[in-house]
Amino acid sequence: MKSDLDAFRIKYRHRVGLLHERLDELDLAITEAELGEISKRLEGEADRASQPAADPQPAPAPQYTSDAVRKLFRDVAKAIHPDLARDEAARDRRHTLMVEANRAYALGDEEQLRWILESWERSPDAVQGSDPGAIRLRLSRRIEQIEDQLERLAGETAALQASALWRLKTMVDEAAAKGKDLIGEMVARLERDIMVATNRLEAIRPPQ
């Protein structure tokens, strides 16, 4: 769904979005021409140019990582470091978490670091041992992870389907199934509006 929506977004942007932007620019130019905003803006810029430049704002003070964040990061690194992985799949999962931990540490985000550590402690990879009890616990935790992933994906799917872009894509697809080119109709209508707006702007502006 994401790939389909991204492809549609690019197509819509290329064929329709750019025309909308051009029409908006023309509408703005028409408004400025009618109200005389262009000359007012130029006069304001001339006044500002004659005034002394304002003192530059001081740069924000650097943020320092607290001792609590440093300690938490060390705890996370000791728990999830990729070198501790038993196999390549586990190494990849640990590496992904380590990248997130490094980013959180760089931002001084103690809450995110704590979430990473707690998530790891609940994960299957945190269970040590190969006895039947450890195997069952790892399996149980893995099932919980999959259920959480399915729930998250269901929420993301619902959000995509509720988006305005997805609804537009659905309308375009339904029209295409009936032999209609909805995007083409939008383009034709926008091109007519742009031509009308261009003629109007040329009529308002004094001849050069």
RODO-2510 file (C-alpha; in nm, 4 decimals, decimal comma):
residues 208
     n   res          X          Y          Z
     1     m     0,0000     0,0000     0,0000
     2     k     0,2806     0,2402     0,0845
     3     s     0,4564     0,1690    -0,2448
     4     d     0,1357     0,2181    -0,4417
     5     l     0,0604     0,5411    -0,2577
     6     d     0,4141     0,6732    -0,3083
     7     a     0,3953     0,5992    -0,6808
     8     f     0,0575     0,7728    -0,7041
     9     r     0,1897     1,0721    -0,5079
    10     i     0,4774     1,1133    -0,7551
    11     k     0,2441     1,0827    -1,0527
    12     y    -0,0055     1,3276    -0,9060
    13     r     0,2695     1,5737    -0,8134
    14     h     0,4194     1,5596    -1,1637
    15     r     0,0944     1,5913    -1,3572
    16     v    -0,1367     1,7879    -1,1265
    17     g     0,0536     1,9302    -0,8295
    18     l     0,2890     2,1454    -1,0358
    19     l    -0,0054     2,2931    -1,2258
    20     h    -0,1767     2,3759    -0,8958
    21     e     0,1375     2,5555    -0,7825
    22     r     0,1547     2,7515    -1,1082
    23     l    -0,2090     2,8539    -1,0727
    24     d    -0,1508     2,9594    -0,7112
    25     e     0,1436     3,1722    -0,8226
    26     l    -0,0706     3,3413    -1,0842
    27     d    -0,3513     3,4051    -0,8357
    28     l    -0,1017     3,5631    -0,5973
    29     a     0,0446     3,7792    -0,8722
    30     i    -0,3035     3,8934    -0,9712
    31     t    -0,3851     3,9871    -0,6135
    32     e    -0,0597     4,1803    -0,5741
    33     a    -0,1136     4,3621    -0,9006
    34     e    -0,4702     4,4589    -0,8107
    35     l    -0,3850     4,5886    -0,4642
    36     g    -0,0524     4,7514    -0,5455
    37     e     0,1375     4,5240    -0,3063
    38     i     0,4389     4,5015    -0,5330
    39     s     0,5256     4,8695    -0,5049
    40     k     0,4574     4,8708    -0,1292
    41     r     0,6897     4,5751    -0,0778
    42     l     0,9666     4,7405    -0,2811
    43     e     0,9361     5,0610    -0,0786
    44     g     0,9561     4,8623     0,2441
    45     e     1,2684     4,6834     0,1248
    46     a     1,4306     5,0167     0,0389
    47     d     1,3541     5,1505     0,3895
    48     r     1,4994     4,8397     0,5517
    49     a     1,8126     4,8636     0,3397
    50     s     1,8841     5,2126     0,4785
    51     q     1,8622     5,0933     0,8409
    52     p     2,1650     4,9489     1,0245
    53     a     2,1727     4,5720     1,0410
    54     a     2,0515     4,4202     1,3655
    55     d     2,3002     4,2492     1,5906
    56     p     2,3147     3,8761     1,5202
    57     q     2,1348     3,6565     1,7698
    58     p     2,3667     3,4593     1,9953
    59     a     2,3982     3,0920     1,9122
    60     p     2,2117     2,8608     2,1494
    61     a     2,4217     2,7125     2,4222
    62     p     2,5337     2,3547     2,3526
    63     q     2,3430     2,0799     2,5283
    64     y     2,5463     1,8466     2,7457
    65     t     2,4563     1,4834     2,8001
    66     s     2,3678     1,4115     3,1605
    67     d     2,5339     1,1428     3,3704
    68     a     2,2028     0,9544     3,3824
    69     v     2,1864     0,9394     3,0020
    70     r     2,5483     0,8240     2,9768
    71     k     2,4899     0,5472     3,2304
    72     l     2,1688     0,4409     3,0593
    73     f     2,3439     0,4310     2,7227
    74     r     2,6189     0,2081     2,8661
    75     d     2,3523    -0,0275     3,0033
    76     v     2,1827    -0,0391     2,6636
    77     a     2,5129    -0,1001     2,4812
    78     k     2,6082    -0,3850     2,7168
    79     a     2,2700    -0,5498     2,6643
    80     i     2,2220    -0,5170     2,2893
    81     h     2,5696    -0,4909     2,1383
    82     p     2,5778    -0,6836     1,8053
    83     d     2,8929    -0,8714     1,9074
    84     l     2,6808    -1,0645     2,1584
    85     a     2,4516    -1,2082     1,8896
    86     r     2,4175    -1,5858     1,8490
    87     d     2,3436    -1,5725     1,4743
    88     e     2,3281    -1,3317     1,1813
    89     a     1,9552    -1,2562     1,2206
    90     a     2,0029    -1,1664     1,5858
    91     r     2,3053    -0,9541     1,4914
    92     d     2,0926    -0,7564     1,2457
    93     r     1,8240    -0,6932     1,5092
    94     r     2,0849    -0,5852     1,7620
    95     h     2,2514    -0,3596     1,5056
    96     t     1,9208    -0,1853     1,4294
    97     l     1,8600    -0,1241     1,7992
    98     m     2,2178    -0,0015     1,8442
    99     v     2,1683     0,2555     1,5686
   100     e     1,8531     0,3791     1,7437
   101     a     2,0381     0,3897     2,0771
   102     n     2,3243     0,5915     1,9278
   103     r     2,0766     0,8394     1,7823
   104     a     1,8936     0,8727     2,1143
   105     y     2,2235     0,9205     2,2998
   106     a     2,3331     1,1919     2,0567
   107     l     2,0044     1,3741     2,1252
   108     g     2,0262     1,3185     2,4996
   109     d     1,6901     1,1380     2,4816
   110     e     1,6777     0,9476     2,8101
   111     e     1,3170     0,8363     2,7541
   112     q     1,3971     0,6745     2,4193
   113     l     1,7026     0,4983     2,5629
   114     r     1,4929     0,3631     2,8480
   115     w     1,2288     0,2427     2,6009
   116     i     1,4972     0,0637     2,3939
   117     l     1,6359    -0,1103     2,7023
   118     e     1,2927    -0,2144     2,8292
   119     s     1,1906    -0,3398     2,4843
   120     w     1,5074    -0,5447     2,4659
   121     e     1,4519    -0,6973     2,8088
   122     r     1,1085    -0,8160     2,6893
   123     s     1,2407    -0,9487     2,3583
   124     p     1,3130    -1,3156     2,2705
   125     d     1,6832    -1,2435     2,2157
   126     a     1,7213    -1,1407     2,5803
   127     v     1,6387    -1,4949     2,6945
   128     q     1,9553    -1,6975     2,7546
   129     g     1,9906    -2,0732     2,7501
   130     s     1,8838    -2,3664     2,5339
   131     d     1,6778    -2,5655     2,7830
   132     p     1,3066    -2,6289     2,7108
   133     g     1,1958    -2,3505     2,9459
   134     a     1,4151    -2,0909     2,7718
   135     i     1,3005    -2,2117     2,4291
   136     r     0,9329    -2,1815     2,5301
   137     l     0,9903    -1,8331     2,6730
   138     r     1,1659    -1,7162     2,3561
   139     l     0,8844    -1,8568     2,1433
   140     s     0,6197    -1,6925     2,3606
   141     r     0,7938    -1,3553     2,3404
   142     r     0,8362    -1,3895     1,9646
   143     i     0,4635    -1,4555     1,9264
   144     e     0,3910    -1,1427     2,1303
   145     q     0,6242    -0,9430     1,9050
   146     i     0,4478    -1,0680     1,5927
   147     e     0,1068    -0,9841     1,7387
   148     d     0,2287    -0,6335     1,8230
   149     q     0,3663    -0,5944     1,4702
   150     l     0,0370    -0,7102     1,3182
   151     e    -0,1565    -0,4658     1,5345
   152     r     0,0754    -0,1808     1,4367
   153     l     0,0490    -0,2707     1,0677
   154     a    -0,3295    -0,2802     1,0940
   155     g    -0,3244     0,0693     1,2425
   156     e    -0,0902     0,1961     0,9685
   157     t    -0,3122     0,0391     0,7023
   158     a    -0,6213     0,2050     0,8474
   159     a    -0,4402     0,5405     0,8586
   160     l    -0,3360     0,5052     0,4940
   161     q    -0,6888     0,4186     0,3859
   162     a    -0,8255     0,7187     0,5785
   163     s    -0,5826     0,9644     0,4151
   164     a    -0,7034     1,2140     0,1565
   165     l    -0,4407     1,0946    -0,0921
   166     w    -0,5569     0,7324    -0,0664
   167     r    -0,9194     0,8388    -0,1170
   168     l    -0,8154     1,0345    -0,4250
   169     k    -0,6202     0,7356    -0,5555
   170     t    -0,9266     0,5168    -0,5029
   171     m    -1,1410     0,7622    -0,7017
   172     v    -0,8838     0,7689    -0,9823
   173     d    -0,8610     0,3884    -0,9913
   174     e    -1,2397     0,3485    -0,9923
   175     a    -1,2697     0,6018    -1,2745
   176     a    -0,9973     0,4217    -1,4715
   177     a    -1,1903     0,0960    -1,4366
   178     k    -1,4800     0,2722    -1,6107
   179     g    -1,2556     0,4020    -1,8877
   180     k    -1,2173     0,7558    -1,7516
   181     d    -0,8923     0,9463    -1,7006
   182     l    -0,9638     1,1508    -1,3891
   183     i    -0,6076     1,2830    -1,3708
   184     g    -0,6250     1,3878    -1,7355
   185     e    -0,9481     1,5760    -1,6675
   186     m    -0,7847     1,7562    -1,3743
   187     v    -0,4890     1,8514    -1,5930
   188     a    -0,7122     1,9860    -1,8697
   189     r    -0,9168     2,1914    -1,6240
   190     l    -0,6065     2,3345    -1,4563
   191     e    -0,4491     2,4232    -1,7908
   192     r    -0,7650     2,6156    -1,8855
   193     d    -0,7625     2,7958    -1,5489
   194     i    -0,3934     2,8822    -1,5938
   195     m    -0,4598     3,0258    -1,9388
   196     v    -0,7468     3,2384    -1,8044
   197     a    -0,5375     3,3586    -1,5090
   198     t    -0,2418     3,4404    -1,7372
   199     n    -0,4633     3,6498    -1,9666
   200     r    -0,6147     3,8270    -1,6677
   201     l    -0,2744     3,9109    -1,5227
   202     e    -0,1511     4,0462    -1,8567
   203     a    -0,4617     4,2652    -1,8784
   204     i    -0,4060     4,4077    -1,5290
   205     r    -0,0346     4,4812    -1,5594
   206     p     0,0591     4,7987    -1,7456
   207     p     0,2462     4,7475    -2,0734
   208     q     0,6243     4,7466    -2,0427
***
